Amino acid sequence: MKIIVAATLAASLLMPSAFAEDEEAGTEEAAADPELLKIDFTEVLEKGRAAWVEPEGSTADEATIKYNVAYTLGFYTRVLYHEFGHGIVMDFKLPVMGKEEDAVDSLAVLTLLDNEDPAVDEMLVAVLDVYFDFGDPGDIAWDSHSMPEQRAYAVLCMLVGDDPEGYKAVADEAGMPADRQAKCPWEYKKTRESWENVLADNLLPDTEPPTTGVTVVYQDPKPEFAIAANLIKASGIGEAVAWQMENRYRLPGPVTISFDNCGEVNALYHYDTRTVQFCYEYAELVRSNAIKFRTAEKKPDPKPTDEELDEATGEDDPAAAPQRRSRSRQSAQRPGWVTPSLTSEKHPKVMLVGWQTPVVRAPAFSGVAASVMHFPPVHCDPSVQVLPASG
């Protein structure tokens, strides 16, 4: 069974929150005022917080839970913008000089930044943590996607380019050298100018109504994905992104956003059906990672005793003690949490909680979680174009 939701139901999530009293007036006002095409992500996060479920026995405090919500919904939003990017490249026959996955990654970040909502800052920094938490994917240098750590630093460079002062603390904590940070404003400027140039004729003017509609469809989730599916639906992020996209671009035909059970951890754009498919498996992976890496229930690895180290090394030499103590201290430092804040004029009120430097990331995990980084080719009829993408 599938539940279809009209994208216009997302009106309550668009800025400003006080919409026109009737639907027709609201549509006209939105077409005339580009400010109404920006999503109120603060409200999205508030609705997501209301729907968030911590595991039984969790001792996570409110700040951690709120960061988990930003971590999860921030990445969901990036996935939706990323997959729409693939459709936009195809619809408008845009030139792509390089890897398309990298190109639509940058478009997703620019689209998030264009919302100019303070909540977006926390969501974007949380996206970095998501990539770092994916861990080392192994030897996939052949993949169409860049490595997770590379994608994290690409996003970070865009943020530094947009606001060097505001994101300096985050970049420093992530280990991005000063000389690399200095190049980011130029790269950001060129990236934004490039997208603006190729999209210029395909953006809807403020006074032009949508050319088509974007519909959101929810497949009934399997029981193991019910919490993630409810978070998506309760937050309204699917409907908000759909409404924004149909009012932002001169789309040549209707588009569907479909949240599905896929049998794999993935997100796809299907050119044949003009469908953004977001797999519940992927949504659950991100949600469960937020809890796995960030709830207070997650304790650091226990500090090994000198006796345990002696047993492991077969040594009982006093000269080796300083080295052993050093290793013990290193183990105890694994959590590595700090709470940098954005203090620039552009971001005067945003506090980013939970940044973890990549040099102390937890080890790569195994099983289904690791499969998100491999994205095996989709086997299908050769006449049907399907693009595997990570979102």
PANUGU-766530 format. One line per 5 residues: number of its first residue (from 1); for each residue x, y, z of C-alpha. Coordinates in steps of 0.25 Angstrom, whole numbers, plus 5000, padded with zeros to 4 digits. Layout:
BEGIN
NUM> X/Y/Z | ...
This chain:
BEGIN
1> 5000/5000/5000 | 5005/5014/4997 | 5000/5027/5002 | 5001/5039/4993 | 5003/5053/4999
6> 5001/5065/4990 | 5013/5074/4991 | 5005/5087/4994 | 5002/5081/5008 | 5017/5086/5010
11> 5012/5101/5011 | 5013/5101/5026 | 5028/5098/5025 | 5031/5109/5016 | 5036/5123/5021
16> 5030/5132/5026 | 5021/5122/5034 | 5009/5132/5033 | 5003/5128/5020 | 4991/5134/5013
21> 4978/5129/5018 | 4973/5122/5006 | 4981/5112/4997 | 4979/5120/4985 | 4984/5133/4991
26> 4996/5125/4997 | 5000/5120/4983 | 5000/5134/4977 | 5007/5140/4989 | 5018/5129/4988
31> 5020/5132/4973 | 5022/5147/4975 | 5031/5146/4987 | 5044/5137/4986 | 5045/5137/5001
36> 5033/5128/5002 | 5042/5117/4994 | 5051/5115/5006 | 5048/5104/5015 | 5046/5107/5030
41> 5056/5097/5035 | 5055/5101/5049 | 5041/5096/5048 | 5045/5083/5041 | 5055/5080/5052
46> 5044/5083/5063 | 5035/5073/5057 | 5046/5063/5055 | 5049/5065/5070 | 5035/5062/5074
51> 5035/5049/5065 | 5049/5045/5070 | 5051/5032/5077 | 5063/5028/5086 | 5065/5014/5089
56> 5060/5008/5102 | 5070/5011/5113 | 5077/5023/5106 | 5082/5034/5115 | 5084/5044/5104
61> 5082/5058/5108 | 5073/5068/5100 | 5085/5075/5093 | 5090/5061/5088 | 5076/5057/5084
66> 5074/5070/5076 | 5087/5068/5069 | 5083/5054/5065 | 5071/5060/5059 | 5079/5071/5051
71> 5089/5060/5047 | 5078/5051/5042 | 5069/5061/5035 | 5080/5069/5030 | 5086/5057/5023
76> 5072/5053/5018 | 5070/5067/5012 | 5084/5066/5005 | 5080/5053/4999 | 5067/5059/4993
81> 5074/5071/4987 | 5085/5062/4982 | 5076/5052/4975 | 5068/5064/4969 | 5081/5069/4964
86> 5082/5057/4955 | 5069/5059/4949 | 5072/5074/4947 | 5085/5070/4939 | 5077/5061/4930
91> 5064/5070/4929 | 5072/5082/4925 | 5083/5075/4917 | 5094/5082/4926 | 5109/5080/4923
96> 5116/5072/4934 | 5131/5073/4933 | 5136/5063/4943 | 5128/5053/4952 | 5113/5056/4952
101> 5113/5051/4966 | 5122/5062/4971 | 5114/5073/4963 | 5101/5070/4969 | 5107/5069/4983
106> 5111/5083/4981 | 5097/5087/4976 | 5091/5080/4988 | 5100/5089/4998 | 5097/5102/4990
111> 5082/5099/4991 | 5083/5097/5006 | 5091/5110/5008 | 5080/5117/4999 | 5070/5115/5010
116> 5077/5124/5019 | 5072/5118/5032 | 5080/5117/5044 | 5076/5103/5046 | 5083/5100/5033
121> 5097/5102/5039 | 5095/5091/5049 | 5089/5082/5038 | 5101/5084/5029 | 5112/5082/5039
126> 5104/5069/5043 | 5105/5065/5029 | 5120/5065/5031 | 5119/5056/5043 | 5110/5046/5035
131> 5121/5044/5025 | 5132/5042/5035 | 5123/5032/5042 | 5122/5024/5030 | 5136/5020/5033
136> 5147/5015/5023 | 5139/5008/5011 | 5151/5000/5007 | 5156/5000/4993 | 5146/5006/4984
141> 5154/5016/4977 | 5147/5011/4964 | 5133/5016/4970 | 5126/5028/4963 | 5125/5035/4977
146> 5137/5041/4984 | 5141/5035/4997 | 5133/5038/5009 | 5144/5046/5015 | 5146/5054/5002
151> 5131/5057/5001 | 5132/5062/5015 | 5143/5072/5012 | 5137/5076/4999 | 5124/5080/5007
156> 5133/5087/5018 | 5141/5095/5007 | 5127/5100/5002 | 5123/5105/5016 | 5137/5111/5018
161> 5136/5118/5004 | 5122/5123/5008 | 5126/5129/5021 | 5141/5127/5025 | 5140/5133/5038
166> 5127/5126/5042 | 5133/5112/5039 | 5147/5114/5043 | 5146/5107/5056 | 5139/5095/5050
171> 5150/5094/5039 | 5161/5095/5049 | 5155/5084/5057 | 5153/5076/5045 | 5168/5077/5042
176> 5167/5086/5029 | 5180/5093/5028 | 5179/5108/5027 | 5185/5109/5013 | 5173/5099/5008
181> 5163/5108/5015 | 5169/5120/5008 | 5165/5114/4995 | 5151/5111/4998 | 5145/5125/4996
186> 5150/5124/4981 | 5145/5110/4979 | 5132/5113/4985 | 5130/5126/4976 | 5133/5118/4964
191> 5124/5107/4967 | 5112/5116/4970 | 5115/5124/4958 | 5116/5112/4949 | 5102/5106/4954
196> 5096/5120/4953 | 5100/5121/4939 | 5096/5107/4934 | 5082/5108/4942 | 5079/5123/4938
201> 5069/5119/4927 | 5063/5108/4935 | 5059/5115/4948 | 5045/5120/4950 | 5043/5135/4951
206> 5036/5140/4963 | 5024/5143/4955 | 5023/5130/4948 | 5014/5118/4953 | 5020/5104/4954
211> 5021/5097/4941 | 5017/5084/4947 | 5016/5077/4961 | 5024/5068/4970 | 5017/5058/4977
216> 5022/5050/4990 | 5018/5035/4992 | 5020/5027/5004 | 5021/5012/5003 | 5017/5005/5016
221> 5031/5002/5023 | 5035/4989/5028 | 5034/4988/5043 | 5049/4990/5044 | 5049/5003/5037
226> 5036/5009/5043 | 5043/5018/5053 | 5051/5025/5041 | 5039/5025/5032 | 5031/5032/5043
231> 5042/5042/5045 | 5042/5046/5030 | 5027/5047/5029 | 5025/5055/5043 | 5036/5065/5039
236> 5030/5068/5026 | 5043/5069/5019 | 5039/5061/5007 | 5027/5070/5004 | 5035/5083/5007
241> 5046/5079/4997 | 5036/5075/4987 | 5028/5089/4988 | 5041/5096/4987 | 5046/5089/4975
246> 5034/5090/4967 | 5034/5105/4970 | 5049/5107/4967 | 5051/5100/4954 | 5044/5100/4940
251> 5042/5085/4941 | 5038/5079/4927 | 5029/5068/4934 | 5024/5063/4947 | 5033/5057/4957
256> 5031/5047/4969 | 5038/5046/4982 | 5036/5032/4987 | 5040/5026/5000 | 5041/5011/4998
261> 5046/4998/5004 | 5057/4995/4993 | 5065/4983/4999 | 5078/4991/4999 | 5084/5004/5005
266> 5082/5014/4994 | 5076/5026/4988 | 5073/5027/4973 | 5068/5036/4962 | 5060/5028/4952
271> 5060/5035/4939 | 5050/5026/4932 | 5039/5029/4943 | 5045/5043/4947 | 5045/5038/4961
276> 5054/5041/4973 | 5054/5028/4981 | 5059/5029/4995 | 5061/5015/5002 | 5056/5013/5016
281> 5069/5004/5018 | 5077/5017/5015 | 5068/5025/5025 | 5070/5015/5036 | 5085/5014/5034
286> 5086/5029/5036 | 5076/5029/5048 | 5083/5018/5055 | 5097/5023/5053 | 5093/5036/5060
291> 5089/5028/5072 | 5101/5018/5070 | 5111/5029/5070 | 5105/5040/5078 | 5096/5036/5090
296> 5101/5037/5104 | 5098/5022/5105 | 5110/5020/5095 | 5123/5019/5104 | 5137/5021/5100
301> 5146/5008/5099 | 5151/5005/5113 | 5165/5009/5116 | 5174/4997/5116 | 5182/4994/5129
306> 5197/4993/5129 | 5195/4978/5133 | 5186/4976/5120 | 5196/4983/5111 | 5207/4974/5118
311> 5199/4962/5114 | 5196/4966/5100 | 5211/4970/5097 | 5217/4959/5106 | 5226/4969/5112
316> 5229/4973/5127 | 5240/4982/5124 | 5240/4995/5132 | 5246/5003/5120 | 5233/5000/5112
321> 5224/5006/5123 | 5224/5020/5117 | 5220/5015/5103 | 5209/5007/5110 | 5204/5019/5117
326> 5204/5027/5105 | 5195/5017/5098 | 5186/5016/5109 | 5184/5031/5109 | 5181/5031/5094
331> 5170/5020/5096 | 5164/5029/5106 | 5163/5041/5097 | 5155/5034/5086 | 5142/5042/5088
336> 5148/5055/5085 | 5135/5064/5086 | 5136/5079/5085 | 5125/5089/5083 | 5130/5100/5074
341> 5121/5112/5071 | 5119/5121/5059 | 5121/5135/5063 | 5122/5143/5051 | 5112/5154/5047
346> 5106/5144/5037 | 5103/5133/5048 | 5102/5141/5061 | 5093/5131/5068 | 5097/5117/5064
351> 5103/5107/5073 | 5108/5094/5067 | 5108/5083/5076 | 5115/5070/5075 | 5126/5072/5064
356> 5136/5061/5065 | 5150/5062/5058 | 5152/5051/5048 | 5166/5047/5054 | 5158/5040/5066
361> 5147/5034/5058 | 5141/5021/5062 | 5146/5009/5054 | 5138/5006/5041 | 5126/4997/5044
366> 5122/4984/5036 | 5110/4978/5031 | 5099/4985/5024 | 5104/4998/5029 | 5116/4997/5021
371> 5109/4994/5008 | 5104/5008/5007 | 5118/5012/5002 | 5119/5002/4991 | 5106/5004/4983
376> 5107/4992/4974 | 5101/4994/4960 | 5086/4993/4958 | 5083/4981/4949 | 5071/4985/4940
381> 5066/4985/4926 | 5077/4992/4917 | 5066/5001/4911 | 5063/5007/4925 | 5073/5017/4930
386> 5075/5016/4945 | 5085/5024/4953 | 5090/5018/4966 | 5094/5029/4975 | 5097/5031/4990
391> 5089/5043/4992
